[in-house]
Structures are given as structure tokens and as C-alpha cells.
Amino acid sequence: MVAMPNPTLHDRFYNARNDPSVVVIEGFHPLKHAFRFGAELLEVVSPDPSALADLQSEYAPDIKTPFKDLAQPVSEELFDRLAPVRPPTGVMAIARRPVVDLAALLSNKAPVPVVLLENPRNLFNIGAAVRASAAAGAAGVVNTGNLDPWKPAALTSGVGLQFAIPVAQSESLPQCDRPLVAVDLGGETLPDFHIPDRALLAFGTERQGLSQELLEVADHRVSIPMENGVSSLNLATSVAVILYHWKLAQQP
Ligand SMILES: C[S@@+](CC[C@H](N)C(=O)[O-])C[C@H]1O[C@@H](n2cnc3c(N)ncnc32)[C@H](O)[C@@H]1O
């Protein structure tokens, strides 16, 4: 039997981008959140571990494990070849992708909403929506369509908060017992609308908005008021507005 040669570091990062069992983390801030929320890190590389230590003492002094001890030092030249665009914070990692149980997320009885992104077309929007969802305390994010919310660009704009809450993929509108709230232009307006417990809050695609199929089965339809002449909010911004409307209503 011929022994297979060990893939080089470059090959491991290259292959990880197409391996559904792992994710590639580009930059310090997504790595910081990944670590805080328990990611299993398989590789960490940096061309300048002492600069990494400085970033950690400034932005994540709560993390006691020194990232510089986790990081394998690599040449600047190799580091530049590990990503299409070099992360300016000088660190990259490969982590195990968490397995998310979509059915368990949807059937969770806690009175907390789940965010549904219907076929979003922009990875940066997906990441920003995950970030808002984690910050506001949503139970999780379900994404339909063919973009993967764990791709490096989504992890970068989500600053790694995909590791903080369940982020799942669903082929289509998931069946569940949660009240379906269509967040859509033309619905009942905030602030009067009360978000029901365990809502599945559905947000539409950037250009067309929510599909007719989803609007037809929604239990409620809610819109965010805007000034005359403004067509709509950015997708992730609307996620943040709705979730904080819910969150602030929870305060005693
Ligand atoms: C950029 S908007 C889509 C605009 C699209 N032309 C439409 O007619 O819905 C993307 C998503 O953000 C949410 N959204 C943006 N602005 C909103 C608003 N003022 N009220 C409710 N939802 C909004 C909706 O879920 C919408 O599907």
C-alpha cells in the first residue's frame, strides 16, 4: 500500500473551504468569539504571534488561553496564500463545524424567537443577521437557499457568533409549531405589534423580499416604519430592529 503524503498547511486550508465538517476562520475577532463559545480549533496560524498576543490583551483579556501558544507561526508569504484576502489582524484558523439539530432548535419551548432568513443572497448580510441574533438573544438562525451561513465571509461579518447560537440550514420553510411572523413591508407596524412567544421571525431576500408562499402561510405580518421615500431597510438591520423590539419588551 502506498502511504499518502501529509497534506501541506496550504492544502489543509484550501481543502477546509470545501469540507462541510469544518469551517475556516479569517481574523482575530471571529476567532475570539469562536473560542469564547467553545469552538474546537484544529489549526491556528499566524505570521506574527506576538502581534496576536497584543490583540488578545487589548480585545479579549477575559480569554486566559494565550492565542500565541495555540498559533503555529508561518511565513508572511505562506499566510498570504491561505485566504483570497489576507485578514488584516494576522490570524486564521480551521475549526470543527458544530452539528446543529434543526428539529431540536424549532421545538425548543423557551419563549424566545428563532430568526428565519429566506434565501438571502449576500454572505455579509447573513453574518450580520447572525451577529444581531446572538446579541439580542434569539434562540437561533435558520437559513434557506444555497448560501452557507458558515462560509468565511459570513463568519467574518458575523464575527464568529455562529458559534454562540445554533445556525442551521433548511432546504425550505421548516414545518414547526412556532407562530410564523412575516417581517415585511406593508404589515402591521411597530411599535404596536406584540411579538408572540416562540415566534419564527421570517425575513426576505434582499431584492424581492419574502416569497408569496411564505406570506400566504404566515400567522402575522409586521413592518418597521420608515420615513417617506425610503424603500426598505437592509436585511440584517431589519433583523436587529425586530429582535431589539422583542428584547426590550422583555425588560421588567
Ligand atoms: C432589503 S429588504 C427587501 C426589499 C424588497 N424590495 C421588498 O419589497 O420586500 C430585505 C428584507 O428586510 C426586511 N425589511 C426591510 N425593511 C423592512 C421594513 N421597513 N419593514 C419590514 N421588513 C423590512 C424584510 O424581511 C425584507 O424582506
The ligand as a Gaussian input file, in Angstrom:
#p B3LYP/6-31G(d) Opt

LIG

0 1
 C      -33.947000      44.766000       1.512000
 S      -35.424000      44.122000       2.119000
 C      -36.285000      43.597000       0.670000
 C      -36.965000      44.690000      -0.040000
 C      -37.885000      44.179000      -1.113000
 N      -37.817000      45.054000      -2.242000
 C      -39.316000      44.051000      -0.614000
 O      -40.196000      44.576000      -1.261000
 O      -39.550000      43.418000       0.404000
 C      -34.996000      42.556000       2.778000
 C      -35.870000      42.126000       3.916000
 O      -35.680000      43.001000       5.025000
 C      -36.886000      43.129000       5.768000
 N      -37.244000      44.549000       5.775000
 C      -36.536000      45.593000       5.303000
 N      -37.149000      46.757000       5.578000
 C      -38.293000      46.444000       6.232000
 C      -39.347000      47.207000       6.804000
 N      -39.359000      48.538000       6.760000
 N      -40.352000      46.558000       7.413000
 C      -40.358000      45.210000       7.491000
 N      -39.379000      44.428000       6.972000
 C      -38.355000      45.037000       6.362000
 C      -37.913000      42.246000       5.079000
 O      -37.937000      40.984000       5.690000
 C      -37.366000      42.164000       3.674000
 O      -37.839000      41.013000       3.012000

